[in-house]
Amino acid sequence: MQDILRVEGLSLSFTQYTTGLHQRELTVLHDLSLTVSSGQVVAVVGASGSGKSLLAHAILGLLPYNSHMSGRILYAGQPLTPKRAQALRGQEIVLVPQGTTCLDPLMQVGAQIRRGSRTAEAVQKCREALKRYGLGQETEQMYPFELSGGMARRVLIATAAMERPRLVVADEPTPGLDARSAKRMLGHFRELAEAGAAVLFITHDLELALTVADQIVVLYAGETIEQTTPDRLRHPYTRALWQALPQNGFHTLPGTQPYPGEITQGCQFAPRCPICRADCRKRAHIPYRQTDTGHIRCLYDGEDET
C-alpha cells in the first residue's frame, strides 16, 4: 500500500482581536499526525471541538485568512501546498461534506454531478455513478429539494466518485441517518477504498468507526492521542469512549474536554484520566510514540511504560 496522505506535526492557530487593537494567537491544533494509505479507511474520531473539521479544511486548503499553519501535509509523498490542494481538489482529492445543503438548489442533480459538462462521456459516467449507489437515471432530472436525505447523501458520494479519486475526505457524512442507513453509507466508503482510494472518515461516533475502519485516529483537544487498529484501543480516553457505548454499559467519564489554550503543558487529558500520574502533568510535552499497532500519546497506557 502507498501512503496517500501523511500529516506530520500539524499545528494550527488563529489570530484573534481581544480588546481594541490587541491581538492574540489561539492554537487549536497541536502536533497532529496521521497516515492514510491507498485501499484504507481511516476514521478520525473525536468530540465536538477536538479539531476534526479543521483537519479536513487544512487538507483541502480551505483555511481562513487569519490562520497560521506549521508542520507538513504530504499527498502521494509531495508537500500538499494550498496551491496544489486547489489544483487537486475536486479531481484527485474530493470532499463528501457534512451537510447536503452544499448542493445547488437551483441546479438539477445530473448537471451538478457532471460539473456542467454535457459530453456523452460525462453523461455516461454520471449514470454509472448514480447506478452504483442505487439511484436511477430519473435522479439526473431532479432538484435537491426533491431528494430524500439518504438520496442526497448518495448523490454527494456519486459526485465524489465521478473522477475516481485517490483521496476521499468524508466530513461527518452520517448525521441524522438511522443506523441502517449509516451503515449502508459506510459500505459505499468501503467500496471506494477497495477500488484503491484512501478514505479519511471523520466522525464523532466511535461505534460507526469501528464497523468500517482499518485504522482509528483519536483526537482530543486538538491533538492526535492515538492511531491504532480497531481491536487495540489503548489510550485511556479511547477506552473511555468505548466504555461509554450503550452495549458496553454506558459508563461516562466525568469532566469535559479543555478549551484551546486552557492546559499549557503536560497531557491535555490529565484532569480526567483515571491513570494520571505526576509526570503526566509536569512534562512540557507528551511524545507521540510508536507502538506495535500505530502511535499513542500517553506515558502510561496500561500495556507498556516509558
C-alpha positions as CSV (number, residue, x, y, z in Angstrom):
1,M,0.0,0.0,0.0
2,Q,1.1,3.5,-0.8
3,D,0.8,6.3,1.7
4,I,-1.5,8.8,0.0
5,L,-1.9,11.2,2.9
6,R,0.6,11.9,5.7
7,V,0.1,14.6,8.3
8,E,3.2,15.3,10.3
9,G,3.2,17.5,13.4
10,L,0.4,19.8,12.1
11,S,-0.2,22.8,14.3
12,L,-2.8,25.5,13.5
13,S,-3.5,28.8,15.2
14,F,-5.8,31.8,14.5
15,T,-5.1,35.5,15.0
16,Q,-7.8,37.0,17.1
17,Y,-8.5,40.5,18.4
18,T,-9.1,40.8,22.1
19,T,-9.6,44.4,23.3
20,G,-9.1,47.3,21.0
21,L,-6.3,46.5,18.5
22,H,-4.7,43.9,20.7
23,Q,-4.2,40.5,19.2
24,R,-3.5,37.0,20.4
25,E,-2.7,33.7,18.7
26,L,-5.1,30.9,19.7
27,T,-3.7,27.5,19.0
28,V,-6.4,25.0,18.1
29,L,-4.4,22.1,16.6
30,H,-1.1,21.0,18.1
31,D,1.4,18.3,16.9
32,L,-1.3,16.4,14.9
33,S,-0.1,13.5,12.9
34,L,-1.7,10.6,11.0
35,T,-1.3,8.5,7.9
36,V,-3.8,7.2,5.3
37,S,-2.8,4.6,2.7
38,S,-4.4,3.6,-0.6
39,G,-7.1,1.0,0.0
40,Q,-7.6,2.0,3.6
41,V,-10.5,3.6,5.5
42,V,-9.0,5.6,8.4
43,A,-11.6,7.0,10.8
44,V,-10.8,10.2,12.7
45,V,-12.8,10.2,15.9
46,G,-13.3,12.9,18.5
47,A,-15.8,15.1,20.3
48,S,-17.0,18.4,19.0
49,G,-14.2,21.0,19.3
50,S,-11.4,18.4,19.0
51,G,-10.3,19.7,15.6
52,K,-11.7,17.1,13.2
53,S,-13.2,19.5,10.7
54,L,-10.3,21.9,10.9
55,L,-8.1,19.0,9.9
56,A,-10.3,18.4,6.8
57,H,-10.1,22.1,5.9
58,A,-6.3,22.1,6.2
59,I,-6.0,19.1,3.9
60,L,-8.3,20.7,1.4
61,G,-6.6,24.1,1.5
62,L,-9.7,25.8,2.8
63,L,-8.4,27.6,5.9
64,P,-9.4,31.2,6.5
65,Y,-7.0,34.1,6.0
66,N,-6.3,34.6,9.8
67,S,-5.0,31.1,10.2
68,H,-1.3,30.1,10.6
69,M,-0.2,26.5,10.0
70,S,3.0,24.7,10.7
71,G,4.1,21.1,10.2
72,R,3.7,19.2,7.0
73,I,0.8,17.7,4.9
74,L,2.1,15.3,2.2
75,Y,0.0,14.0,-0.6
76,A,1.5,11.0,-2.5
77,G,4.9,11.8,-1.0
78,Q,4.9,15.5,-2.0
79,P,4.0,18.6,0.1
80,L,0.3,19.5,-0.2
81,T,0.6,23.3,-0.5
82,P,-2.6,25.4,-0.7
83,K,-1.9,25.9,-4.4
84,R,-1.5,22.2,-5.1
85,A,-4.6,21.4,-3.0
86,Q,-6.6,23.8,-5.1
87,A,-5.5,22.2,-8.3
88,L,-6.3,18.6,-7.0
89,R,-9.5,19.5,-5.2
90,G,-12.5,18.0,-6.9
91,Q,-10.2,15.8,-9.1
92,E,-7.9,13.5,-7.1
93,I,-8.9,14.9,-3.7
94,V,-12.6,15.0,-3.1
95,L,-14.8,16.1,-0.1
96,V,-18.0,14.4,1.0
97,P,-19.4,17.2,3.2
98,Q,-21.4,17.0,6.4
99,G,-24.4,18.8,5.1
100,T,-26.5,18.2,2.0
101,T,-27.1,22.0,1.7
102,C,-24.0,22.3,-0.4
103,L,-26.0,21.0,-3.3
104,D,-27.1,23.9,-5.5
105,P,-30.9,24.1,-5.0
106,L,-31.4,25.7,-8.5
107,M,-29.5,23.1,-10.5
108,Q,-30.6,19.6,-11.5
109,V,-28.7,16.8,-9.9
110,G,-27.2,15.4,-13.1
111,A,-25.7,18.7,-14.0
112,Q,-24.1,19.1,-10.6
113,I,-22.6,15.6,-10.7
114,R,-21.2,16.3,-14.2
115,R,-20.0,19.7,-13.1
116,G,-21.9,21.2,-16.0
117,S,-20.4,19.1,-18.7
118,R,-22.8,17.7,-21.4
119,T,-20.4,15.4,-23.2
120,A,-21.5,11.9,-23.9
121,E,-18.7,10.6,-21.7
122,A,-19.7,12.8,-18.8
123,V,-23.3,11.7,-19.1
124,Q,-22.3,8.0,-19.2
125,K,-20.0,8.4,-16.2
126,C,-22.8,10.2,-14.3
127,R,-25.3,7.5,-14.9
128,E,-22.8,4.8,-13.9
129,A,-22.1,6.7,-10.7
130,L,-25.8,7.0,-9.9
131,K,-26.4,3.4,-10.6
132,R,-23.5,2.3,-8.4
133,Y,-25.2,4.0,-5.4
134,G,-28.7,2.7,-6.2
135,L,-30.1,5.8,-8.0
136,G,-31.9,5.6,-11.3
137,Q,-31.5,7.8,-14.4
138,E,-34.5,9.8,-13.3
139,T,-32.4,11.3,-10.5
140,E,-30.5,13.3,-13.1
141,Q,-33.5,15.5,-13.7
142,M,-34.4,16.0,-10.1
143,Y,-33.6,19.1,-8.0
144,P,-32.1,18.7,-4.5
145,F,-35.4,19.6,-2.7
146,E,-36.9,16.5,-4.4
147,L,-34.4,14.2,-2.8
148,S,-34.7,12.4,0.5
149,G,-31.9,12.8,3.0
150,G,-30.5,9.4,2.1
151,M,-30.7,10.1,-1.6
152,A,-28.9,13.4,-1.2
153,R,-26.0,11.8,0.6
154,R,-25.7,9.2,-2.1
155,V,-25.7,11.9,-4.7
156,L,-22.8,13.5,-2.8
157,I,-20.9,10.2,-2.9
158,A,-21.7,9.8,-6.6
159,T,-20.3,13.3,-7.2
160,A,-17.1,12.4,-5.3
161,A,-16.7,9.1,-7.2
162,M,-17.1,10.6,-10.7
163,E,-13.4,11.3,-11.0
164,R,-12.1,8.1,-9.4
165,P,-10.4,10.0,-6.6
166,R,-7.2,8.9,-4.8
167,L,-8.2,10.6,-1.5
168,V,-11.7,11.0,-0.2
169,V,-12.3,13.2,2.8
170,A,-15.7,12.4,4.4
171,D,-16.5,15.1,7.0
172,E,-19.3,13.8,9.3
173,P,-21.3,12.3,6.4
174,T,-23.8,10.4,8.5
175,P,-25.6,12.8,11.0
176,G,-29.3,12.4,11.0
177,L,-29.3,8.9,9.4
178,D,-30.7,5.9,11.2
179,A,-28.2,3.1,12.0
180,R,-29.1,1.0,8.9
181,S,-28.7,3.9,6.5
182,A,-25.5,5.0,8.2
183,K,-24.0,1.5,7.8
184,R,-25.1,1.5,4.1
185,M,-23.3,4.8,3.7
186,L,-20.1,3.4,5.2
187,G,-20.4,0.4,2.9
188,H,-20.0,2.9,0.0
189,F,-16.8,4.3,1.5
190,R,-15.5,0.8,1.8
191,E,-16.2,0.3,-1.9
192,L,-14.2,3.4,-2.7
193,A,-11.3,2.0,-0.6
194,E,-11.5,-1.3,-2.3
195,A,-11.2,0.5,-5.7
196,G,-7.9,1.9,-4.5
197,A,-8.8,5.2,-2.9
198,A,-7.6,6.4,0.5
199,V,-10.6,7.3,2.6
200,L,-10.4,9.7,5.6
201,F,-13.7,9.3,7.5
202,I,-14.3,12.0,10.1
203,T,-16.9,11.2,12.8
204,H,-17.8,11.7,16.4
205,D,-19.3,8.1,16.5
206,L,-16.8,5.5,17.6
207,E,-19.2,2.7,17.2
208,L,-19.7,3.5,13.5
209,A,-15.9,4.0,13.0
210,L,-15.2,0.5,14.5
211,T,-17.5,-1.1,11.9
212,V,-15.7,0.2,8.8
213,A,-12.2,1.5,9.6
214,D,-8.9,-0.2,9.1
215,Q,-7.3,2.3,11.5
216,I,-8.8,4.6,14.2
217,V,-7.3,8.0,14.8
218,V,-8.5,9.7,18.0
219,L,-8.3,13.5,18.6
220,Y,-8.6,15.2,21.9
221,A,-8.3,18.9,22.4
222,G,-6.6,19.4,19.0
223,E,-4.0,16.6,19.4
224,T,-3.8,13.1,18.0
225,I,-3.7,10.9,21.0
226,E,-3.8,7.6,19.2
227,Q,-3.7,5.9,15.8
228,T,-4.3,2.1,16.1
229,T,-6.2,-0.8,14.7
230,P,-9.9,-1.2,15.9
231,D,-9.1,-4.2,18.0
232,R,-6.3,-2.5,20.0
233,L,-7.7,0.7,21.6
234,R,-5.2,1.6,24.3
235,H,-5.3,5.3,25.2
236,P,-7.4,5.9,28.4
237,Y,-9.6,8.4,26.5
238,T,-10.2,6.0,23.7
239,R,-11.1,3.3,26.2
240,A,-13.4,5.7,27.9
241,L,-15.2,6.3,24.6
242,W,-15.6,2.6,24.1
243,Q,-16.9,2.0,27.6
244,A,-19.5,4.8,27.0
245,L,-21.1,2.9,24.2
246,P,-24.6,1.6,25.2
247,Q,-23.6,-2.1,24.6
248,N,-20.6,-1.6,27.0
249,G,-22.6,-0.2,29.9
250,F,-22.8,3.5,29.0
251,H,-20.1,4.3,31.6
252,T,-19.5,8.0,31.0
253,L,-16.3,9.9,32.0
254,P,-16.6,12.9,34.4
255,G,-15.4,16.3,33.1
256,T,-15.2,17.9,29.8
257,Q,-12.6,18.5,27.0
258,P,-10.5,21.6,27.7
259,Y,-10.8,24.7,25.6
260,P,-7.8,25.7,23.3
261,G,-5.0,27.1,25.4
262,E,-6.6,26.1,28.8
263,I,-3.9,23.5,29.5
264,T,-0.5,24.7,28.5
265,Q,1.8,21.8,29.4
266,G,1.6,18.1,30.1
267,C,-1.2,15.8,29.0
268,Q,-4.4,17.5,27.8
269,F,-6.4,14.6,29.2
270,A,-4.7,14.5,32.6
271,P,-7.6,16.2,34.6
272,R,-10.0,13.4,33.5
273,C,-7.6,10.5,33.3
274,P,-8.1,7.5,35.7
275,I,-4.4,6.5,35.5
276,C,-2.8,10.0,35.6
277,R,0.5,10.4,37.4
278,A,2.6,13.3,38.3
279,D,4.8,13.1,35.2
280,C,1.6,13.4,33.0
281,R,1.1,17.0,34.3
282,K,4.7,18.1,34.7
283,R,6.2,17.2,31.4
284,A,6.3,20.1,28.9
285,H,5.2,17.8,26.1
286,I,3.8,14.3,25.9
287,P,5.6,12.5,23.0
288,Y,3.6,10.7,20.3
289,R,5.4,7.4,20.4
290,Q,5.2,4.4,18.2
291,T,3.6,1.1,19.3
292,D,3.1,-2.3,17.7
293,T,-0.2,-1.1,16.1
294,G,0.5,2.5,15.4
295,H,1.1,5.5,17.7
296,I,0.0,6.7,21.1
297,R,0.4,10.0,23.1
298,C,0.5,8.5,26.6
299,L,3.2,7.9,29.2
300,Y,1.3,5.1,30.9
301,D,-1.2,3.4,28.7
302,G,-1.6,0.1,30.7
303,E,0.5,-2.1,28.3
304,D,3.9,-0.6,28.4
305,E,5.6,2.3,30.2
306,T,8.3,4.8,29.2
